[in-house]
């Protein structure tokens, strides 16, 4: 076996390893498209809920229950979005 044969075997092994790692980490486009759409909607809903909670906090200071309800609801939506980001 000469140096050219060894280099060819190594190059083939590296190319095969790259193919394997791409298959392992990259998922299909169709399923990730739906997840990305859901994540965007959840993120926008979270931002609207957060802004609503801040407005309620300053505009209606006696309505603490409403403020906490809207605020914790927004945080719950963000947790769902966070779960989708790292699990799918």
DSSP file (Angstrom, degrees, kcal/mol; ACC not computed):
  #  RESIDUE AA STRUCTURE BP1 BP2  ACC     N-H-->O    O-->H-N    N-H-->O    O-->H-N    TCO  KAPPA ALPHA  PHI   PSI    X-CA   Y-CA   Z-CA
    1    1 A X              0   0    0      0, 0.0     2,-0.1     0, 0.0     0, 0.0   0.000 360.0 360.0 360.0 129.4    0.0    0.0    0.0
    2    2 A X     >  -     0   0    0      1,-0.1     4,-1.7     0, 0.0     3,-0.2  -0.436 360.0 -94.0-102.5-179.6    1.4    3.3   -1.0
    3    3 A X  H  > S+     0   0    0      1,-0.2     4,-2.5     2,-0.2     5,-0.2   0.839 121.0  56.7 -64.1 -35.7    0.8    6.9    0.3
    4    4 A X  H  > S+     0   0    0      1,-0.2     4,-2.2     2,-0.2    -1,-0.2   0.893 106.5  49.6 -65.2 -39.5   -1.9    7.6   -2.4
    5    5 A X  H  > S+     0   0    0      2,-0.2     4,-2.2    -3,-0.2    -1,-0.2   0.904 111.5  48.7 -65.2 -41.0   -4.0    4.6   -1.4
    6    6 A X  H  X S+     0   0    0     -4,-1.7     4,-2.4     2,-0.2    -2,-0.2   0.923 111.6  49.3 -64.4 -44.5   -3.8    5.6    2.3
    7    7 A X  H  X S+     0   0    0     -4,-2.5     4,-2.4     1,-0.2    -1,-0.2   0.889 110.8  50.7 -62.2 -39.3   -4.8    9.2    1.4
    8    8 A X  H  X S+     0   0    0     -4,-2.2     4,-2.2     2,-0.2    -1,-0.2   0.908 110.5  48.6 -65.5 -42.3   -7.7    8.0   -0.7
    9    9 A X  H  X S+     0   0    0     -4,-2.2     4,-2.2     2,-0.2    -2,-0.2   0.909 112.8  48.3 -63.8 -42.8   -9.0    5.7    2.1
   10   10 A X  H  X S+     0   0    0     -4,-2.4     4,-2.3     2,-0.2    -2,-0.2   0.912 111.0  50.5 -64.9 -42.5   -8.8    8.6    4.6
   11   11 A X  H  X S+     0   0    0     -4,-2.4     4,-2.3     1,-0.2    -2,-0.2   0.900 111.1  48.8 -63.6 -40.6  -10.6   11.0    2.3
   12   12 A X  H  X S+     0   0    0     -4,-2.2     4,-2.3     2,-0.2    -1,-0.2   0.896 111.1  50.2 -65.6 -40.0  -13.4    8.5    1.8
   13   13 A X  H  X S+     0   0    0     -4,-2.2     4,-2.2     2,-0.2    -2,-0.2   0.898 111.1  48.7 -65.7 -40.0  -13.7    7.9    5.5
   14   14 A X  H  X S+     0   0    0     -4,-2.3     4,-2.2     2,-0.2    -2,-0.2   0.915 111.6  49.3 -66.2 -42.6  -13.9   11.6    6.2
   15   15 A X  H  X S+     0   0    0     -4,-2.3     4,-1.9     1,-0.2    -2,-0.2   0.905 112.3  48.1 -63.9 -41.2  -16.6   12.1    3.5
   16   16 A X  H  X S+     0   0    0     -4,-2.3     4,-2.2     1,-0.2    -1,-0.2   0.888 110.1  52.5 -66.0 -38.6  -18.6    9.2    4.9
   17   17 A X  H  X S+     0   0    0     -4,-2.2     4,-2.3     1,-0.2    -2,-0.2   0.891 107.7  51.4 -64.7 -39.4  -18.3   10.6    8.4
   18   18 A X  H  X S+     0   0    0     -4,-2.2     4,-2.0     2,-0.2    -1,-0.2   0.900 109.5  50.4 -64.2 -40.1  -19.6   14.0    7.2
   19   19 A X  H  X S+     0   0    0     -4,-1.9     4,-2.0     2,-0.2    -2,-0.2   0.916 110.8  49.5 -62.7 -42.9  -22.6   12.4    5.5
   20   20 A X  H  X S+     0   0    0     -4,-2.2     4,-1.8     1,-0.2    -2,-0.2   0.910 110.8  48.8 -63.3 -43.0  -23.4   10.5    8.7
   21   21 A X  H  X S+     0   0    0     -4,-2.3     4,-2.0     1,-0.2     5,-0.3   0.863 109.3  52.6 -69.7 -33.8  -23.2   13.6   10.9
   22   22 A X  H  X S+     0   0    0     -4,-2.0     4,-2.4     1,-0.2    -1,-0.2   0.916 110.4  48.2 -65.0 -42.3  -25.4   15.6    8.6
   23   23 A X  H  < S+     0   0    0     -4,-2.0    -2,-0.2     1,-0.2    -1,-0.2   0.865 112.0  51.1 -64.2 -35.0  -28.1   12.9    8.7
   24   24 A X  H  < S+     0   0    0     -4,-1.8    -2,-0.2    -5,-0.2    -1,-0.2   0.892 121.7  27.6 -70.6 -40.8  -27.8   12.8   12.5
   25   25 A X  H  < S+     0   0    0     -4,-2.0     2,-0.6    -5,-0.1    -2,-0.2   0.719 106.6  73.6-100.2 -23.5  -28.2   16.5   13.1
   26   26 A X     <  -     0   0    0     -4,-2.4     2,-0.2    -5,-0.3     3,-0.1  -0.829  64.9-161.3-100.3 123.6  -30.3   17.8   10.2
   27   27 A X        -     0   0    0     -2,-0.6    -2,-0.1     1,-0.2    -3,-0.0  -0.461  34.1 -75.3 -96.7 170.8  -33.9   17.0   10.2
   28   28 A X     >  -     0   0    0     -2,-0.2     4,-1.4     1,-0.1    -1,-0.2  -0.279  34.9-129.1 -67.2 151.6  -36.4   17.0    7.4
   29   29 A X  H  > S+     0   0    0      1,-0.2     4,-1.9     2,-0.2     5,-0.2   0.843 100.2  60.8 -69.9 -35.1  -37.6   20.4    6.2
   30   30 A X  H  > S+     0   0    0      1,-0.2     4,-1.1     2,-0.2    -1,-0.2   0.915 109.1  39.2 -66.2 -43.7  -41.3   19.5    6.3
   31   31 A X  H  > S+     0   0    0      1,-0.2     4,-1.5     2,-0.2    -1,-0.2   0.876 115.9  51.1 -74.9 -35.4  -41.6   18.7   10.0
   32   32 A X  H  X S+     0   0    0     -4,-1.4     4,-2.6     1,-0.2    -1,-0.2   0.792 101.8  62.8 -73.0 -24.9  -39.3   21.6   11.1
   33   33 A X  H  X S+     0   0    0     -4,-1.9     4,-2.1     2,-0.2    -1,-0.2   0.922 104.9  45.9 -63.2 -43.0  -41.3   24.1    9.0
   34   34 A X  H  X S+     0   0    0     -4,-1.1     4,-2.2     2,-0.2    -1,-0.2   0.887 113.1  49.8 -67.7 -38.3  -44.4   23.4   11.1
   35   35 A X  H  X S+     0   0    0     -4,-1.5     4,-2.6     2,-0.2    -2,-0.2   0.915 110.4  50.2 -65.7 -42.8  -42.4   23.7   14.3
   36   36 A X  H  X S+     0   0    0     -4,-2.6     4,-2.4     2,-0.2    -2,-0.2   0.901 110.4  50.0 -63.1 -40.5  -40.8   26.9   13.2
   37   37 A X  H  X S+     0   0    0     -4,-2.1     4,-2.2     2,-0.2    -1,-0.2   0.923 112.0  47.5 -63.5 -44.0  -44.2   28.4   12.4
   38   38 A X  H  X S+     0   0    0     -4,-2.2     4,-2.5     1,-0.2    -2,-0.2   0.901 111.3  51.4 -64.0 -40.3  -45.6   27.4   15.8
   39   39 A X  H  X S+     0   0    0     -4,-2.6     4,-2.4     2,-0.2    -2,-0.2   0.904 109.3  50.0 -63.6 -41.5  -42.5   28.8   17.5
   40   40 A X  H  X S+     0   0    0     -4,-2.4     4,-2.4     2,-0.2     5,-0.2   0.923 112.1  47.5 -63.3 -43.4  -42.9   32.2   15.7
   41   41 A X  H  X S+     0   0    0     -4,-2.2     4,-2.4     1,-0.2    -2,-0.2   0.918 113.3  47.8 -64.5 -43.2  -46.6   32.4   16.7
   42   42 A X  H  X S+     0   0    0     -4,-2.5     4,-2.3     1,-0.2    -1,-0.2   0.890 111.6  51.0 -63.8 -38.7  -45.9   31.5   20.3
   43   43 A X  H  X S+     0   0    0     -4,-2.4     4,-2.2     2,-0.2    -2,-0.2   0.912 111.5  46.4 -66.6 -42.4  -43.1   34.0   20.5
   44   44 A X  H  X S+     0   0    0     -4,-2.4     4,-2.3     2,-0.2    -2,-0.2   0.899 112.3  50.8 -66.4 -39.5  -45.3   36.8   19.0
   45   45 A X  H  X S+     0   0    0     -4,-2.4     4,-2.5     1,-0.2    -2,-0.2   0.895 109.2  51.9 -64.4 -38.9  -48.1   35.9   21.4
   46   46 A X  H  X S+     0   0    0     -4,-2.3     4,-2.7     2,-0.2    -2,-0.2   0.927 109.2  49.6 -60.6 -45.2  -45.6   36.0   24.3
   47   47 A X  H  X S+     0   0    0     -4,-2.2     4,-2.4     2,-0.2    -2,-0.2   0.906 111.8  47.7 -63.6 -41.1  -44.4   39.5   23.3
   48   48 A X  H  X S+     0   0    0     -4,-2.3     4,-2.5     1,-0.2    -1,-0.2   0.918 113.4  48.7 -64.8 -42.6  -48.0   40.8   23.1
   49   49 A X  H  X S+     0   0    0     -4,-2.5     4,-2.3     2,-0.2    -2,-0.2   0.886 110.7  50.6 -64.1 -39.0  -48.8   39.3   26.5
   50   50 A X  H  X S+     0   0    0     -4,-2.7     4,-2.2     2,-0.2    -2,-0.2   0.926 111.6  46.9 -64.7 -44.8  -45.7   40.8   28.0
   51   51 A X  H  X S+     0   0    0     -4,-2.4     4,-2.4     1,-0.2    -2,-0.2   0.902 111.7  51.8 -63.8 -40.3  -46.5   44.2   26.7
   52   52 A X  H  X S+     0   0    0     -4,-2.5     4,-2.6     1,-0.2    -1,-0.2   0.902 108.7  51.2 -62.8 -39.8  -50.1   43.9   27.9
   53   53 A X  H  X S+     0   0    0     -4,-2.3     4,-2.2     2,-0.2    -2,-0.2   0.902 110.1  48.7 -64.5 -40.5  -48.8   42.9   31.4
   54   54 A X  H  X S+     0   0    0     -4,-2.2     4,-1.8     2,-0.2     5,-0.2   0.915 112.3  48.6 -65.5 -42.1  -46.5   45.9   31.5
   55   55 A X  H  X S+     0   0    0     -4,-2.4     4,-3.1     1,-0.2     5,-0.4   0.922 112.0  49.0 -63.2 -43.9  -49.4   48.2   30.5
   56   56 A X  H  X S+     0   0    0     -4,-2.6     4,-2.2     1,-0.2     7,-0.3   0.894 107.3  56.7 -62.2 -39.5  -51.7   46.7   33.0
   57   57 A X  H  < S+     0   0    0     -4,-2.2    -1,-0.2     1,-0.2    -2,-0.2   0.905 119.1  29.4 -59.6 -43.2  -49.1   47.1   35.7
   58   58 A X  H  < S+     0   0    0     -4,-1.8     3,-0.4    -5,-0.1    -2,-0.2   0.829 124.6  44.6 -89.1 -32.8  -48.8   50.8   35.2
   59   59 A X  H  < S+     0   0    0     -4,-3.1     2,-0.3     1,-0.2    -3,-0.2   0.862 126.1  27.1 -81.4 -35.7  -52.3   51.7   34.0
   60   60 A X    ><  +     0   0    0     -4,-2.2     3,-1.7    -5,-0.4    -1,-0.2  -0.652  65.9 168.3-126.0  74.5  -54.3   49.6   36.6
   61   61 A X  T 3  S+     0   0    0     -3,-0.4     3,-0.1    -2,-0.3    -1,-0.1   0.740  77.1  57.6 -64.1 -21.6  -52.1   49.4   39.7
   62   62 A X  T 3  S+     0   0    0      1,-0.2     2,-1.1     2,-0.1     3,-0.3   0.616  88.9  78.9 -82.6 -10.6  -55.0   48.0   41.8
   63   63 A X    <>  +     0   0    0     -3,-1.7     4,-2.0    -7,-0.3    -1,-0.2  -0.475  49.4 146.5 -95.6  62.6  -55.5   45.1   39.4
   64   64 A X  H  >  +     0   0    0     -2,-1.1     4,-2.8     1,-0.2     5,-0.2   0.862  69.1  56.2 -67.3 -36.2  -52.6   42.9   40.6
   65   65 A X  H  > S+     0   0    0     -3,-0.3     4,-2.3     1,-0.2    -1,-0.2   0.922 109.1  46.5 -64.0 -42.7  -54.5   39.6   39.9
   66   66 A X  H  > S+     0   0    0      2,-0.2     4,-2.6     1,-0.2     5,-0.3   0.915 112.3  51.2 -63.5 -43.4  -55.0   40.6   36.3
   67   67 A X  H  X S+     0   0    0     -4,-2.0     4,-2.7     1,-0.2    -2,-0.2   0.937 113.0  44.2 -59.3 -48.3  -51.3   41.6   36.0
   68   68 A X  H  X S+     0   0    0     -4,-2.8     4,-2.8     2,-0.2     5,-0.3   0.876 112.9  52.4 -67.0 -36.6  -50.1   38.3   37.4
   69   69 A X  H  X S+     0   0    0     -4,-2.3     4,-2.0    -5,-0.2    -2,-0.2   0.948 114.7  40.4 -63.4 -48.7  -52.5   36.3   35.3
   70   70 A X  H  X S+     0   0    0     -4,-2.6     4,-2.2     2,-0.2    -2,-0.2   0.916 117.8  49.2 -67.3 -42.2  -51.4   37.9   32.0
   71   71 A X  H  X S+     0   0    0     -4,-2.7     4,-2.1    -5,-0.3    -2,-0.2   0.937 113.9  43.4 -63.9 -48.0  -47.8   37.9   33.0
   72   72 A X  H  X S+     0   0    0     -4,-2.8     4,-2.3     1,-0.2    -1,-0.2   0.840 111.7  55.5 -69.2 -31.5  -47.6   34.3   34.0
   73   73 A X  H  X S+     0   0    0     -4,-2.0     4,-1.9    -5,-0.3    -1,-0.2   0.913 108.3  48.4 -63.5 -41.5  -49.7   33.3   31.0
   74   74 A X  H  X S+     0   0    0     -4,-2.2     4,-2.0     1,-0.2    -2,-0.2   0.904 111.3  49.8 -64.4 -41.2  -47.1   35.0   28.8
   75   75 A X  H  X S+     0   0    0     -4,-2.1     4,-2.2     1,-0.2    -1,-0.2   0.885 107.7  54.3 -65.4 -38.0  -44.3   33.2   30.6
   76   76 A X  H  X S+     0   0    0     -4,-2.3     4,-1.9     1,-0.2    -1,-0.2   0.906 107.7  50.2 -62.0 -41.1  -46.1   29.9   30.1
   77   77 A X  H  X S+     0   0    0     -4,-1.9     4,-2.2     1,-0.2    -1,-0.2   0.899 109.3  51.5 -62.7 -39.7  -46.3   30.5   26.4
   78   78 A X  H  X S+     0   0    0     -4,-2.0     4,-2.5     1,-0.2    -2,-0.2   0.875 107.0  53.4 -66.0 -36.4  -42.5   31.3   26.3
   79   79 A X  H  X S+     0   0    0     -4,-2.2     4,-2.2     2,-0.2    -1,-0.2   0.885 108.3  50.0 -65.2 -38.1  -41.8   28.0   28.2
   80   80 A X  H  X S+     0   0    0     -4,-1.9     4,-2.3     2,-0.2    -2,-0.2   0.923 111.9  48.1 -64.2 -43.5  -43.7   26.1   25.5
   81   81 A X  H  X S+     0   0    0     -4,-2.2     4,-2.0     1,-0.2    -2,-0.2   0.896 110.5  51.9 -63.2 -40.3  -41.8   27.9   22.8
   82   82 A X  H  X S+     0   0    0     -4,-2.5     4,-1.7     2,-0.2    -1,-0.2   0.904 108.9  50.7 -62.1 -42.8  -38.5   27.1   24.6
   83   83 A X  H  X S+     0   0    0     -4,-2.2     4,-1.9     1,-0.2     5,-0.3   0.917 110.3  49.2 -61.6 -44.9  -39.5   23.4   24.8
   84   84 A X  H  X S+     0   0    0     -4,-2.3     4,-1.4     1,-0.2    -1,-0.2   0.862 107.3  56.8 -63.9 -35.1  -40.2   23.3   21.1
   85   85 A X  H  < S+     0   0    0     -4,-2.0    -1,-0.2     1,-0.2    -2,-0.2   0.908 118.1  29.5 -63.1 -42.8  -36.9   25.0   20.3
   86   86 A X  H  < S+     0   0    0     -4,-1.7    -1,-0.2     2,-0.1    -2,-0.2   0.613 121.1  48.5 -98.6 -12.2  -34.8   22.4   22.0
   87   87 A X  H  <        0   0    0     -4,-1.9    -3,-0.2    -5,-0.2    -2,-0.2   0.698 360.0 360.0-100.1 -21.1  -36.9   19.2   21.7
   88   88 A X     <        0   0    0     -4,-1.4    -3,-0.1    -5,-0.3    -2,-0.1   0.397 360.0 360.0-126.7 360.0  -37.7   19.3   18.0
